[in-house]
Amino acid sequence: MAETRVELVSKENDEIIFKTTGQGRTNMQPVVVDLTDYLDKEIFIRIIDNETGLSPIPYIRPDELAHISFDDFLFYPVRPQFDNELKQEDIIVMPPLDPIINAGLSGTEAAKAMTLPKGFEITPAASEPDVVRPISFTIDARGRLWVVEGHTYPVPAEEGKGRDRILIFEDTNGDGTRIREKYSWKD
């Protein structure tokens, strides 16, 4: 939520003396700031809304209602107490996404770029376009690879319009390099 925030700024030197963001919810909570050190000094409020409503996470739909709400800037002679006060330690700001160093590589190229422990080797068995947006996988007792694809998850699709799939890959010739059979179920 750092893209949407409120800053209290010293007019004298443009120094940010306090900043806060919310919890990503529409219910507003009071935030208390001690401005004793700034008595008789000019400060101003800067409201920043750089939120686009677009998520870098592909399965999260754009938020067309992304906005910032700010209201009721009040001064008190003594520190007020609010049952629902938003404290800085309660605010969770998600870190930026980790860079994906080898993004865009084919399955074969990605396998070559991997660093494996001594004595290990890797053989690609399935990759794009056979598998898209995998969110979970397992290998059953018959050696088949089960892959869950999340095309609409976690947003529920309308009845009958789901695109999430479970794929089952089976190596029918035993070479381990190319899975020959693929079965799928759609939700």
N, C-alpha and C positions, 0 to 999 in steps of 0.2 A: 504494500500500500504506500510505499515511499513516493510513488508517482503522484499521489494526492496527499497534500499535507498543509498544515497551517504553520507559519513561522512568525515569531515576534522578532522584530528587527530594530536595532538601534539606528535612529535617523542620523546620528552624528557620524558613524563610520560604516554603516551598512552591515554591521556584525549581527549574525543570527544569535539571539540570546536564548531562544527556546523554539523547539519545533515538535510537532506531534502529528500523528495520523490516527485513523480510527481502526476499527476491527473489521471493516468491510461489511458492516451491517447498516441498515437504515435507522435503527433506533439510536438516537443521539445520547451521549453520556457527557456529564460535565468533566472538564479538565481544569485542575487548579494549578496556577503558576504563582510563585512568590516573586513579586516585582519590586520588593523593598529597595534593592540596589539601584533601581531606575526611577525613584521618586524625583520629580522635578526635571526629568530628562524626556526628550521626545522619542517615542518608539512608534512603530507602525506595524500593522498586521499585513502579512503577505499570504494570500491564499493561492496555492499552486495546484493546478489540475492538469497534469500531463498524461492522465490515464486515457488510453485510446479505446478501452473496452475490448481490445484484442488480446488474446492469450497466446504466448509462445508455445503453449502445450496444445498439440493438435486436436485432442479430443474435447477440449473445453470450448464451447461455442462463444462467439462474441457477445459481450454484455452491452446491449444497446442502451441500457439505462445507467451506465457508469457515470458517477457524478460525485461531487463533494458537497457535504452539508455542513454549514457553520452558522451559529446563531448565538445571540445573547452574550456579548462580551461585557462582563460586569466587574466592577471594582468593589472590594469589601475592606472595611477597616481592620478586620481580623480574619484569619483563615477560616473559610466556611467548611462545613463537613457535609458531604453528600453520600448517601448510601450506595448510589450507583456510580460513583466517581471512577473515571477511567484513569488508571495509573500506568505510567510508562512501562513498568515491568510486565504488565498484562498484555501489551501490544505485541503481536507476532507479525514481523515483517519477513516474508519469504525471501530467501537469498536468490540471487540471479541463477538462472539455469547454468549448469556446468557446460562448458564448451564441449562439443562432440568432435573430437580431434579427427577421427577418420570417417566423418559423415559422408555419405554419397559413394562409398566404395562398394564394389560388387562383393558378393559372399566370398569369392575366391581371393580377391584383393584384401578384404578385411581379415581373412584367415592368415594371410602372409604378414599383415601388419601387427598381429598379436604377439605378445611376449609370453611365452609359456614356460612353466617350470621345467627344469632339466629332466629329460626322459619322457616328456609328454609330446604328443603330436596332435594336430587337429585336421580333420577332414570335413569340409562342408557337406552337409547332407541336404539342406533345404535353405533357400534364401529368397529374396525378392526376385521375381514377382510371385513366387509360390506362396510366400508368407508375407502378409502386410499387417502392420500394427499388432505384433504379438504382445500379449500382456501376461501370459503364463504358459508353461509347457511342462510335460512330464513324459516319462518313458514307461510303458507298461511291461508286464512280465513277458510278453511276446517280442519285445524289442521295438515296438512301434512308437513313434513320436507323436504325441497329442499336443496340439498347439491351439490356444484360445486367441482369437483375433478380436480386438476391441474396436470396431468401426464406429459404433455409436456410444458405447459405454464411456463414462458413467451416466450419460444423459439417457433416460428411458425413451425408447422409440414408440411411436404409435403402434397399436396392436396390428400385427401382420406386416409392419414395415421395418422390423429390426434387420440389421446388417451384420451383427456380431456372428462369428462362426467358430466352430470347433473343427479343426483339420486333423486327420489321422494320416500320418505318413508311414509307409512300410517299405522296407528294403527287401524286395522279392527275389533279388539275385545274389544277395550276400556280399556285394562288393563294398558297401558302406559309403560309396562316393556319390551315389545318386539314388534317391528314394524313388522307386518306380510307381508306386500306387499312391493315390491321394483320394481320401473320402472326405466329405464335408457335410455338416449340418448347419442350418441357419436358424436363428431364434425367431 
